[in-house]
């Protein structure tokens, strides 16, 4: 199935922006921006991922919403 015809494995409607490369459940590998953001906010970000759109959309979500990553960056700066 082509990347453009895929849908988010969680909600079934969004266009995937990121793929979980080491999913706990193989049924949930592709995530749209809304579902990926919800994972990060919930405190369960995707650890090993591949961006699908050619832009670091998921990376920006991590920067915006992942407190631990921000703290780590601040602590090492």
N, C-alpha and C positions, 0 to 999 in steps of 0.2 A: 504494500500500500504506500503510495507517495506521501510525502510530508504534508503537502497542501490538502490532501483529502482526509487526513487523520483528524480526530477530535480528541479532546482531553479525556483521559481514561477515568477521571474522577467525576466530572460533571456531565460529560458526554456531549457538550455543545461548543465549548471554547476551542480556539485554535491553539495547539501546543506551541510553547515558546522554549521549553526545556525538557530534556529527557533524563530521567534518573537512571544512571548506568549501573547501580547496584541496588535495585529495589528489593524490599523485604517481600513484596508480593508482585510477581511478574505481571499481574493484571493491571498494575498502576505504574506505568513507566513514563507516560507523556502527560505533561501538565500545562494548562493554560495560565495566563498571567494572574487571573483572579484566584485560582486554586493554589498556585505556587505561592502567592502572597499570603494566603490563609495558612499554609504550612509553616511559613517563616514566622508569622505572628504567633501561631500556636506553640512555637518553640521546637518544631520538628523539620528543620530545613533539609533539603536534599544535599547530601554531602559530596557525592561524586556525580557530576552532571555534565551534560553537553548542551550548549546553547543551540537552538534550532534556527533562529532567524538571522544569524550572521552578526547580530549586535548583542552586547552583554546585558540583555534585559534582565535576566535572572541575577546577574552580578549586581546590577543597580538596585534590585529589590533587596538583596542581602545588605547592601550598604545602607539603604533607607530604613530597614525594619529589624535587622539582626543586632540586638543589643550586645551580645557577646563579641561579635566581630568588631563592632565599633569600640568596645572597651579594649579589646586586644590591640587594635590599631593605635588607639590613644596611648595605651600602656607601653608600646614599643617605640613610639615616635620620639 
